[in-house]
Amino acid sequence: MIERSFADCVSQQIELLQAGKPLAAFDKFFAADGVMFANDILFATGAGEARRKQEPFINTASLIEGMITEVRSIEVLQICVFRNKTSFSTSEGIRHQIDGLCWQQWRSGKIIEERYYDNSHMRLLIAQGVLKRPDMMIEAYRGRQSVGSMSLDCA
């Protein structure tokens, strides 16, 4: 097994998303016991449930054009945030544009918590500076804590 840094794991995930392969990115990097939130409401507990809930949307796409921007990460805290401006087309030729913010907490090369925001939730977080200080989410949800460096494995 090849050990990779947190930055390498995030970079690999972004490459898969940019290539229009969100399920491949999910399968490679989402932890089996990870949790997923949508606008601070629990969306799924565990990779199985999260994948089952996302598949119907992703599988309707005949073409996915990945566009991930404003990626920011803090290695010592193992967190990253980015804008998702991906677009996709259905088999009927209908184009959809995503405009969201994704915040992730990682551990040992896997995403253990993902928070996705759109609309007013996203705009508020951007106005508060989350794209410059993704650590503000840790402070807001868990209180201040220090995280030591860990060995990571991207699988």
Long-range contacts (C-beta under 8 A, 24 or more apart in sequence): 1-153, 1-155, 2-153, 2-154, 3-151, 3-152, 3-153, 4-109, 4-152, 4-153, 4-154, 5-75, 5-152, 6-73, 6-75, 6-78, 6-106, 6-109, 6-152, 7-73, 7-75, 8-152, 8-154, 9-106, 9-109, 9-152, 9-154, 10-71, 10-73, 10-80, 10-106, 12-154, 13-111, 14-68, 14-71, 14-82, 17-66, 17-68, 17-84, 17-86, 18-66, 18-67, 18-68, 19-66, 20-63, 20-64, 20-65, 20-66, 20-86, 20-88, 21-64, 21-66, 22-54, 22-58, 22-64, 22-66, 22-86, 23-51, 23-54, 23-55, 23-58, 26-50, 26-51, 26-54, 27-51, 28-154, 28-155, 29-109, 29-110, 29-111, 29-154, 30-110, 30-111, 30-114, 31-107, 31-110, 31-111, 31-112, 33-112, 34-110, 34-111, 34-112, 34-113, 34-114, 35-112, 35-113, 35-114, 36-113, 36-114, 36-115, 36-116, 37-113, 37-114, 37-115, 37-116, 38-116, 38-117, 39-116, 39-117, 39-118, 39-119, 39-121, 40-115, 40-117, 40-121, 43-116, 60-90, 60-91, 61-88, 61-89, 61-90, 62-89, 62-90, 62-91, 63-88, 63-89, 64-88, 70-131, 72-131, 72-132, 72-134, 73-134, 74-134, 74-135, 75-149, 76-147, 76-149, 77-135, 77-138, 77-147, 78-105, 78-106, 78-107, 78-147, 78-150, 78-152, 79-103, 79-104, 79-105, 79-106, 79-134, 79-135, 79-137, 79-138, 80-104, 80-106, 80-134, 81-130, 81-131, 81-134, 81-137, 83-131, 84-116, 101-125, 101-126, 101-130, 101-131, 103-130, 103-134, 103-137, 105-138, 106-152, 107-150, 108-150, 108-151, 108-152, 108-153, 109-152, 109-153, 109-154, 109-155, 110-155
